[in-house]
């Protein structure tokens, strides 16, 4: 819940700035990134509700070792969609 709340606040603050030619960078812990495909469309719903084009968002996965290649590919595909 706290993770989602922080992301929602970051998106809201970004939108309030009115920066039409900038990208929004959101950090994600690897374990959160890998679990996202199983937790629904939080980002898609959030961006739609705020009128934010998802092509202006960069998801930065924090640097940690990830050993689950298949899970990693699934999560990357999920976010690209």
N, C-alpha and C positions, 0 to 999 in steps of 0.2 A: 504494500500500500504506500509506504513512504517513498519508495523508488518511483512509483507512478505519479505521486503527488509532486515530487521534485521535478519530474519531466514536464508535467502539465504547467507548473509555475514557470519553468524556463521557456516553454513555448509561448505562454501568455505574455511574459516580459518581452520576448523577441518581437511578437506581433505589435505590442504597444509602441515599440521604437519606430515602426513604420519603415523599416529598411527593406525596400523592394528589390535591391540589387545585391543582397548579401545572403550568405548561407547560414543556417543554424547548425551548430555542431552539438551533438548530444553524446555524452560518454556512457558506456555500458560496461558493466562487469562481465567477463566471459560467461559466467554461469547464468546470469540473467539473459544475455544474448542467446545462449543455446536453448533456454527454456521458452523463449518467446513464441515459437511456432505452436506450442501447446496451450498458450494462454490467450489466444484470440487476437483481435485486431485493435488493440488499444491505441497504437500509434496512428493507424489509418483513421480511426474514429476521432481521435484528438485533433489531427490535422484537418479533417473535414469540418469539424465543429468550429475551428478557429480560422478556416479559410486559408490554410497554409498549404502551398503546393509541396508535396513530399519530395519533389525533385530538388528542392532547396534545402533539404536536410541531409546531413552527414552523420551517420552513426559511427562513432569511434569506439572500438572495442579495446578496452584497457589491456596493456601488455602483460599477459600471463601465459604460461604454457597450457595449451589445450591439446589433449590427446585423442579426442573423439572426432576424427576427420569427417565421418558421415554426418554426425550431428552438426558440425560446423557448416558443411555445405548446405544442409537443410535450413539452417538459420539464415545463412546469407541469401539463399533463394527466397525465403519468406520475406525478408526485409526488402529485397529488390522488387518483389511483387507489390 
